[in-house]
Amino acid sequence: MRPQDIIRKKRDGAELSRDEIEFFVSGVTSGSIADYQSTALLMAIFLNGMTDAEQAALTAAMLHSGEILDFSDVPKPKADKHSTGGVGDKTSLLIAPFAAAAGVCVPMISGRGLGHTGGTLDKLESIPGYRVDLSLKEFRVVLDAAGFAMNGQTAQIAPADKKLYALRDATATVEAIPLIVASIISKKGAAGLDAMVIDVKTGSGAFMREQDRARALARALVTTGNSLGVRSQALITDMNQPLGRAVGNSVEVRECIELLRGEIQEGARPVLELSIELAARMIVLSGLETLVESARARVREIHRSGAALESFRKNVEAQGGDPRVCDDPAGILPLTEKAIKVESPRSGFVNKVETEEIGHAIAEAGGGRVRMEDQIDPAVGFLAEVKIGDELRAGDQIGLVYCHDTNRGQNAAARIRAAYEIADAPPAELPVLIKEVIE
């Protein structure tokens, strides 16, 4: 079997066999297949797509390219949530303690932010001392202590994905649905899951801006996850404006802890409601409830009772963080006192938000990464005061930008101001948070 024969076959639109796909992924992992050959196959997949059988075979081969975590001796069901990413998307910090307090074991392999999207690991590292580089042994200890653990992808988990993702990023093939599916499911499957809920974002701040594309991705993720024995369900959710009020690392963690504490600001309510819905569906897929309605009620009681906050506290302490953050988030989390107002340039209604631009503005101000090697300032962030449909007068506050560097903060504020479209009339319809459920 030769790499060029496999490339030619996919280039011409033919279906690859499982053996051919396994041969290629094995060669990528070992380095016996050159990067230029890998990128040629990636482009052929980008242009011609893959059948369901090919997609499942590619995902399985990437999944088995490294170590698969074994939690078979844990008596609880194992489940996780994945989001395709957005601006202010911080639900993992609520979902994990909700599900853990309900009796689900949540081994969460998370990522870092790049471009306009934030990363769960970066958010958590804004908590003093919090570690996301746990060894597999430490990961297991945290799971036993807190019911959930948050960690980065190790070199042993889906190494083929790590190699192919870098090549996809460099060759403009990131958007290919079969490659997205294989990347996501191979990492999640390596965590030894029984069930998974996937949050597929759509809108101006999402990777998949068009809902049809988001739907196609959601269906492919669910089909492939189920084919590999991971009970899967996807929700298509709105990303036409930041989720909640906070965008940035410390401000997002603070928003989540305040929500766990029952300190609910109205602008942050969508974060809580979406987190409850996703956690409830994780609980149903895990077999702990049969109906979503009863699972929702269970999560709301876990929230009301403070059990989720205590679960979060146990995790913070187990991963080396300062547990006082649960009692005094504003006092523990870093946030600069330098706040720059973002003011409405005219009177009217918030008609549209270019959400991706808000993410880029905060990233370039130091709150995210433009390149993987960039260092993040956790204190940089944005607090939005308005939503689509709100009425404003000229000079009213759209939000606040937090940044140590005044010039960078002012640049971010100007970009964010321009990202809010203020019109004479209100929008014809307001965004719906949860658009579809794909089973």
C-alpha positions, -999 to 999 in steps of 0.1 A, spaced: 0 0 0 14 34 -10 4 69 3 1 83 -33 -23 56 -43 -46 65 -14 -43 102 -22 -51 96 -59 -82 75 -49 -97 102 -27 -86 129 -52 -108 112 -78 -138 110 -54 -136 72 -46 -144 58 -12 -114 47 9 -114 14 27 -109 11 65 -75 -5 58 -64 24 37 -75 49 63 -58 30 91 -26 27 70 -25 65 64 -33 75 100 -6 50 113 19 66 89 10 101 101 15 91 137 48 73 131 61 100 107 66 75 79 42 95 57 55 130 48 37 161 57 32 170 21 14 137 15 -7 142 46 -17 177 34 -26 163 -1 -50 139 15 -65 165 37 -72 187 7 -87 158 -12 -110 152 18 -118 189 20 -128 189 -17 -146 156 -20 -159 149 16 -162 114 31 -190 89 35 -203 80 69 -182 48 68 -151 66 59 -157 92 86 -162 65 113 -130 47 101 -110 79 102 -122 88 137 -116 53 150 -81 52 135 -72 86 151 -88 75 184 -66 44 185 -35 62 174 -27 68 211 -37 59 246 -74 54 256 -81 62 292 -97 34 312 -122 43 338 -141 10 337 -136 5 374 -154 37 381 -190 27 390 -205 59 377 -214 66 340 -187 87 322 -199 116 302 -186 150 288 -197 180 268 -180 195 238 -186 230 223 -175 241 189 -165 274 205 -176 310 205 -173 343 224 -181 342 261 -188 305 259 -180 294 294 -206 267 301 -181 239 309 -174 256 342 -210 251 352 -219 218 334 -191 198 349 -200 205 386 -238 202 378 -233 167 362 -207 156 388 -231 166 417 -258 145 399 -236 114 399 -219 116 365 -181 111 363 -168 139 340 -133 134 326 -130 166 306 -102 169 281 -103 206 272 -85 230 249 -70 265 248 -83 295 230 -70 305 196 -82 334 174 -116 348 185 -126 318 207 -118 314 243 -104 282 258 -116 264 290 -80 258 301 -70 294 299 -101 305 319 -93 280 347 -57 291 348 -69 326 359 -76 309 393 -44 312 413 -26 279 414 -50 259 392 -33 232 372 -44 219 339 -13 198 331 -22 168 353 -5 134 348 -29 106 340 -25 94 376 -32 129 390 -62 132 366 -77 100 381 -71 113 417 -90 145 409 -119 125 394 -122 104 425 -120 135 448 -143 159 429 -163 139 404 -149 159 375 -114 169 363 -103 194 337 -71 187 318 -53 195 286 -47 170 258 -16 149 266 9 137 240 -5 102 245 -41 111 237 -50 110 199 -15 120 187 -26 117 151 -51 145 157 -24 167 171 -3 163 140 -32 166 115 -48 196 133 -15 216 128 -15 207 91 -52 216 87 -45 250 103 -16 256 79 -34 244 47 -69 261 50 -87 227 55 -99 233 90 -136 237 79 -139 202 64 -167 185 84 -152 150 83 -119 164 97 -137 184 124 -157 153 134 -126 130 135 -107 156 156 -134 161 182 -146 125 186 -112 110 187 -101 132 216 -134 127 235 -135 90 228 -99 87 241 -113 99 275 -132 66 279 -167 82 277 -201 65 277 -220 96 266 -214 130 251 -234 162 245 -222 185 218 -230 222 217 -227 233 180 -226 271 178 -240 290 149 -241 328 141 -217 357 138 -193 345 165 -193 308 156 -171 286 135 -202 276 115 -220 308 108 -247 293 87 -273 271 105 -274 246 76 -236 240 80 -240 238 118 -268 212 113 -246 191 90 -218 192 115 -241 183 144 -255 153 125 -221 141 115 -208 143 151 -238 125 165 -237 97 139 -200 91 143 -201 93 181 -229 68 183 -211 45 158 -181 43 182 -203 34 211 -205 69 227 -241 78 232 -243 113 216 -267 142 212 -261 177 198 -278 210 204 -275 239 178 -272 271 199 -270 308 192 -237 327 189 -250 359 173 -239 378 204 -216 370 234 -230 343 257 -237 360 289 -221 393 299 -184 383 303 -158 379 276 -122 371 288 -107 347 313 -110 361 348 -143 379 341 -158 346 327 -147 326 357 -161 352 380 -194 352 361 -196 314 364 -188 313 402 -214 341 408 -239 320 389 -230 289 410 -234 310 441 -269 320 430 -259 356 423 -276 359 389 -274 391 369 -300 391 341 -274 394 313 -257 363 325 -289 342 327 -284 326 292 -252 310 305 -271 294 333 -300 283 312 -279 267 285 -257 250 311 -287 235 328 -300 222 295 -267 207 284 -261 191 319 -296 177 319 -291 160 286 -258 146 298 -276 131 328 -303 115 305 -277 101 281 -258 87 312 -290 68 322 -295 86 356 -328 101 344 -352 90 317 -368 123 309 -351 156 301 -377 174 322 -369 155 353 -332 159 347 -336 197 344 -355 197 377 -327 177 393 -300 201 380 -320 232 392 -322 216 427 -284 209 426 -279 245 417 -303 258 443 -289 237 471 -253 248 466 -242 213 457 -227 224 424 -207 252 441 -193 226 465 -184 203 436 -166 232 419 -148 240 452 -136 204 455 -123 204 420 -104 237 424 -88 224 456 -79 191 440 -63 208 410 -42 231 431 -63 262 429 -72 286 456 -107 274 469 -114 309 484 -123 318 448 -157 302 455 -163 325 485 -149 357 471 -145 355 433 -141 393 430 -113 394 456 -93 364 443 -96 367 405 -73 392 388 -90 421 372 -75 455 364 -91 487 378 -86 503 344 -120 501 327 -127 518 294 -163 526 285 -178 514 252 -205 540 244 -232 539 218 -224 563 189 -261 570 183 -296 564 195 -315 534 183 -318 496 188 -291 470 190 -299 453 157 -269 430 151 -236 422 167 -204 411 148 -195 388 177 -163 374 161 -149 409 161 -155 412 199 -135 380 204 -107 392 182 -106 426 200 -102 410 234 -76 385 221 -55 412 205 -57 433 237 -40 404 255 -70 384 266 -65 356 241 -40 342 216 -34 354 181 -6 328 178 -3 296 199 28 309 216 12 341 229 9 347 266 -25 356 280 -33 383 304 -62 369 325 -73 404 336 -82 415 301 -119 413 293 -152 428 283 -184 431 302 -214 436 279 -243 456 292 -267 452 263 -283 425 241 -298 424 206 -331 442 207 -322 467 235 -329 504 230 -300 529 235 -295 566 235 -264 582 221 -237 579 248 -253 550 266 -229 523 278 -226 492 257 -201 477 281 -167 480 297 -133 469 285 -107 459 311 -71 462 301 -38 472 319 -25 488 287 -47 519 280 -38 521 243 -47 485 237 -78 488 258 -90 519 238 -83 501 205 -104 471 218 -132 494 228 -132 511 194 -135 477 177 -162 465 200 -182 498 195 -181 492 158 -192 456 162 -226 467 176 -250 477 148 -274 504 161 -305 508 139 -336 531 139 -359 501 143 -357 470 165 -347 437 148 -375 417 132 -368 388 156 -346 382 186 -321 353 187 -333 320 201 -307 304 224 -314 268 216 -323 263 179 -324 226 174 -317 192 191 -300 166 169 -304 130 181 
